[in-house]
Amino acid sequence: MLIFFAFLLTAPGVIASDTIKQWQVYEIKLTARKLQEHPYLLVPVDGSKDFVYATFKGISGDANGKTITVAGFWDGGKDWKIRFAPPLCGQWQYNTTSTDKGLNNMKGSFSVTAWNENEKHENSTRRGFVQVKKDGENAGHYFVYADGTPFLWIADTWWNWTDKRLEFSAFRNLVDDRSAKGFNIGQLFVAANGWSRNSSLLDETYTVPNIGQIQKVDALIAYANSKGITVWIHGWWSRKNLNETAGDEKMKRWWHYLINRYAAYNVMWVVAGEYNMDTYGGFPLSFWKDLGQFIKDKDPYHRIVGVHNTPPGWEGGAGAPQWSTVEKLHNESWLDYNQSQVGHGKWYNEMIPQVVSEAYNKTPSKPIVVTEPWYEFIEGSAPAMDIRFGAWSSILSGAAGHTYGGGHVWPAYTAKTPDVVGDVWPLDKDTTINTLDYPGARSMSYLANFFKKLQWWNLSPHPELLNEYPDKYCLAKPGEEYVIYLRYAGGVKVDLRPSSANDRFEYHWFDPGSGKSDPSNEIHGGEVHFFSAPESYPGVRDFKDWVLYIRKK
């Protein structure tokens, strides 16, 4: 688990020293001399310096010569904090700067040691922050942790979990389940303008934060990290006339505060939810581009930044429709990867391979992820097979992973929060039902476990290697390894001719709905082979999907 080292520094010159692990959160607690009248409004949006900040300097080991400046944040009353995640091992020293004498010139030092590989395996967030792979084979198309370990995006949707009525035990149960299933991202709306006052962390004027509620969010993020889950944070959801109800300054201030507070955690920044909804919330597109750059510039770790879109086909997306951020933002230097919300329903879901393929082939190369597909709102809607189609067709078309949403989880529906969803979306209103284990959620777990066994980052989309099949989804390193998704079962011809007749291949069928694999068989290379799924019509009246895996011995 993450360990928090808190040092209460109350006098100039006090030095605290300890040893922590790389990427752990090191927290400095400070007490101001003066109680500020509006401390949140001290968060600058004009490029001026923060009210309090610390300069961390590496003086030995890998950290030697490294300097990182980290801003502090107000935590209620006279309390201020600074959080730092050391990216390098060695000895670090720090010194604080502020116009308040109680916050100024506080000094300390600590040592940082590395996790061993077993410890990293227990919790992948110990590998550091998620970033884009910039070099080597398939560079620009997938993510890695800071230590270089490939990261396949397997996300769950947690939009409304900042609701103050929720009990921590419900969130803990959610995280424990998702961690066990292989999810590694939780998409959390850390809401300035939440779905209601219950989930909003700022007041109606967007000038007063609810510190008690925000401290509960700290605990959510820390617990998710302790279970190996990176937390996506977006601070705003685009709404009609957001330019008038919030405006440029208030939106930037909240983002600056979020970065100061959460940059030391294993999180990723997402500029806004459905940023283009209601014609960009009344802003020009240039505002959102500037906000993305603002977020990138304020983060001392310069982690990945993305944006969540709203799709065409409905009123909210009519003014500025986008299937993905490729359409308007791809060439922005601060945008590290593209997102797509395709929307909810069968026809939306069928758009996934096309949207992903177009983004994958864009230059310069950037990862693409469908971060809002058709949700499994109730069991059977979306059908689990459509959930699987969205995930498998996306990844085999070149996506860097996939997001799932469903059940009681995406809106944080519990007995404590019975009013979070209206009548628009399907919902099982029996709060005793375990929607964590919906068939689609289990299928995502099977997908995650399947790819854990492969060096998937060496594979790329090759639909041209499949013949005589209506939908061609193939991830391959031609002549060596193939992952093929047959959404209708049946049979398919696979071109193995990049290999020779002397090459031997083994193959097996994987059931993406049960997670079970059939026994392996062998075949020679050098030609086109026909493969027939284990179960097909009319032997099985209701068609099902299968995955074919082929690997050269």
Secondary structure as the mmCIF struct_conf table of DSSP 4:
data_model
#
loop_
_struct_conf.conf_type_id
_struct_conf.id
_struct_conf.beg_label_comp_id
_struct_conf.beg_label_asym_id
_struct_conf.beg_label_seq_id
_struct_conf.end_label_comp_id
_struct_conf.end_label_asym_id
_struct_conf.end_label_seq_id
STRN STRN1 PHE A 5 LEU A 9
BEND BEND1 ALA A 11 ALA A 11
TURN_TY1_P TURN_TY1_P1 PRO A 12 GLY A 13
STRN STRN2 SER A 17 LYS A 21
TURN_TY1_P TURN_TY1_P2 GLN A 22 TRP A 23
HELX_LH_PP_P HELX_LH_PP_P1 GLN A 24 VAL A 25
STRN STRN3 TYR A 26 THR A 31
BEND BEND2 ARG A 33 LYS A 34
BEND BEND3 GLU A 37 HIS A 38
HELX_RH_3T_P HELX_RH_3T_P1 PRO A 39 LEU A 42
BEND BEND4 VAL A 43 VAL A 43
BEND BEND5 VAL A 45 GLY A 47
HELX_LH_PP_P HELX_LH_PP_P2 SER A 48 ASP A 50
BEND BEND6 PHE A 51 PHE A 51
STRN STRN4 VAL A 52 GLY A 58
BEND BEND7 SER A 60 SER A 60
HELX_RH_3T_P HELX_RH_3T_P2 GLY A 61 ALA A 63
TURN_TY1_P TURN_TY1_P3 ASN A 64 GLY A 65
STRN STRN5 THR A 67 ALA A 71
STRN STRN6 PHE A 73 TRP A 74
BEND BEND8 GLY A 76 GLY A 76
TURN_TY1_P TURN_TY1_P4 GLY A 77 LYS A 78
STRN STRN7 ASP A 79 PHE A 84
BEND BEND9 LEU A 88 LEU A 88
STRN STRN8 GLY A 90 SER A 98
BEND BEND10 THR A 99 ASP A 100
TURN_TY1_P TURN_TY1_P5 LYS A 101 ASN A 105
STRN STRN9 LYS A 107 THR A 113
HELX_LH_PP_P HELX_LH_PP_P3 ALA A 114 ASN A 116
HELX_RH_AL_P HELX_RH_AL_P1 GLU A 117 GLU A 122
HELX_RH_3T_P HELX_RH_3T_P3 SER A 124 ARG A 127
STRN STRN10 VAL A 130 VAL A 132
BEND BEND11 ASP A 135 GLY A 136
TURN_TY1_P TURN_TY1_P6 GLU A 137 GLY A 140
BEND BEND12 HIS A 141 TYR A 142
STRN STRN11 PHE A 143 TYR A 145
TURN_TY1_P TURN_TY1_P7 ALA A 146 ASP A 147
BEND BEND13 GLY A 148 GLY A 148
STRN STRN12 PRO A 150 PHE A 151
STRN STRN13 TRP A 153 TRP A 158
TURN_TY1_P TURN_TY1_P8 TRP A 159 THR A 162
TURN_TY1_P TURN_TY1_P9 LYS A 164 ARG A 165
HELX_RH_AL_P HELX_RH_AL_P2 PHE A 168 LYS A 181
TURN_TY1_P TURN_TY1_P10 GLY A 182 GLY A 182
STRN STRN14 ILE A 185 PHE A 189
BEND BEND14 ALA A 192 ASN A 193
BEND BEND15 TRP A 195 SER A 196
TURN_TY1_P TURN_TY1_P11 ARG A 197 SER A 199
BEND BEND16 LEU A 201 LEU A 201
STRN STRN15 LEU A 202 LEU A 202
TURN_TY1_P TURN_TY1_P12 GLU A 204 THR A 205
BEND BEND17 TYR A 206 TYR A 206
STRN STRN16 PRO A 209 PRO A 209
HELX_RH_AL_P HELX_RH_AL_P3 ILE A 211 SER A 226
TURN_TY1_P TURN_TY1_P13 LYS A 227 GLY A 228
STRN STRN17 THR A 230 HIS A 234
STRN STRN18 TRP A 237 TRP A 237
TURN_TY1_P TURN_TY1_P14 LYS A 240 ASN A 241
HELX_RH_AL_P HELX_RH_AL_P4 LEU A 242 THR A 245
TURN_TY1_P TURN_TY1_P15 ALA A 246 ALA A 246
HELX_RH_AL_P HELX_RH_AL_P5 ASP A 248 TYR A 262
TURN_TY1_P TURN_TY1_P16 ALA A 263 ALA A 264
BEND BEND18 TYR A 265 ASN A 266
STRN STRN19 VAL A 267 VAL A 270
BEND BEND19 VAL A 271 VAL A 271
STRN STRN20 GLY A 273 GLY A 273
TURN_TY1_P TURN_TY1_P17 GLU A 274 ASN A 276
HELX_RH_AL_P HELX_RH_AL_P6 MET A 277 GLY A 281
TURN_TY1_P TURN_TY1_P18 GLY A 282 GLY A 282
BEND BEND20 PHE A 283 PHE A 283
HELX_RH_AL_P HELX_RH_AL_P7 LEU A 285 LYS A 298
TURN_TY1_P TURN_TY1_P19 PRO A 300 TYR A 301
STRN STRN21 VAL A 305 GLY A 306
BEND BEND21 PRO A 312 TRP A 314
HELX_RH_3T_P HELX_RH_3T_P4 GLU A 315 GLY A 317
BEND BEND22 ALA A 318 ALA A 320
BEND BEND23 TRP A 323 SER A 324
TURN_TY1_P TURN_TY1_P20 THR A 325 THR A 325
HELX_RH_AL_P HELX_RH_AL_P8 VAL A 326 LEU A 329
TURN_TY1_P TURN_TY1_P21 HIS A 330 ASN A 331
TURN_TY1_P TURN_TY1_P22 SER A 333 TRP A 334
BEND BEND24 TYR A 337 TYR A 337
STRN STRN22 ASN A 338 GLN A 341
BEND BEND25 HIS A 344 GLY A 345
HELX_RH_AL_P HELX_RH_AL_P9 LYS A 346 ASN A 349
TURN_TY1_P TURN_TY1_P23 GLU A 350 MET A 351
HELX_RH_AL_P HELX_RH_AL_P10 ILE A 352 TYR A 360
TURN_TY1_P TURN_TY1_P24 ASN A 361 ASN A 361
BEND BEND26 LYS A 362 PRO A 364
STRN STRN23 ILE A 368 GLU A 372
STRN STRN24 GLU A 376 GLU A 376
STRN STRN25 ILE A 378 ILE A 378
TURN_TY1_P TURN_TY1_P25 GLU A 379 GLY A 380
STRN STRN26 SER A 381 SER A 381
BEND BEND27 ALA A 382 ALA A 382
HELX_RH_AL_P HELX_RH_AL_P11 ALA A 384 LEU A 396
TURN_TY1_P TURN_TY1_P26 SER A 397 GLY A 398
BEND BEND28 ALA A 400 ALA A 400
STRN STRN27 GLY A 401 TYR A 404
STRN STRN28 GLY A 406 GLY A 406
TURN_TY1_P TURN_TY1_P27 GLY A 407 ALA A 412
TURN_TY1_P TURN_TY1_P28 ALA A 415 LYS A 416
TURN_TY1_P TURN_TY1_P29 PRO A 418 ASP A 419
BEND BEND29 VAL A 420 VAL A 421
BEND BEND30 ASP A 423 TRP A 425
TURN_TY1_P TURN_TY1_P30 THR A 431 THR A 432
BEND BEND31 ILE A 433 ILE A 433
HELX_RH_3T_P HELX_RH_3T_P5 THR A 435 ASP A 437
HELX_RH_AL_P HELX_RH_AL_P12 PRO A 439 LYS A 452
TURN_TY1_P TURN_TY1_P31 LYS A 453 LYS A 453
BEND BEND32 LEU A 454 LEU A 454
HELX_RH_3T_P HELX_RH_3T_P6 TRP A 456 ASN A 458
STRN STRN29 SER A 460 PRO A 461
HELX_RH_3T_P HELX_RH_3T_P7 PRO A 463 LEU A 465
STRN STRN30 LEU A 466 ASN A 467
BEND BEND33 GLU A 468 GLU A 468
BEND BEND34 PRO A 470 ASP A 471
STRN STRN31 TYR A 473 LYS A 477
TURN_TY1_P TURN_TY1_P32 PRO A 478 GLU A 480
STRN STRN32 GLU A 481 LEU A 486
TURN_TY1_P TURN_TY1_P33 ARG A 487 TYR A 488
BEND BEND35 GLY A 490 GLY A 490
STRN STRN33 GLY A 491 ASP A 495
TURN_TY1_P TURN_TY1_P34 ARG A 497 PRO A 498
BEND BEND36 SER A 499 SER A 499
TURN_TY1_P TURN_TY1_P35 ALA A 501 ASN A 502
STRN STRN34 ARG A 504 PHE A 510
TURN_TY1_P TURN_TY1_P36 PRO A 512 SER A 514
STRN STRN35 SER A 517 SER A 517
HELX_LH_PP_P HELX_LH_PP_P4 ASP A 518 SER A 520
STRN STRN36 ASN A 521 HIS A 524
BEND BEND37 GLY A 526 GLU A 527
STRN STRN37 VAL A 528 SER A 532
BEND BEND38 PRO A 534 GLU A 535
TURN_TY1_P TURN_TY1_P37 TYR A 537 GLY A 539
BEND BEND39 VAL A 540 ASP A 542
STRN STRN38 TRP A 546 LYS A 552
#
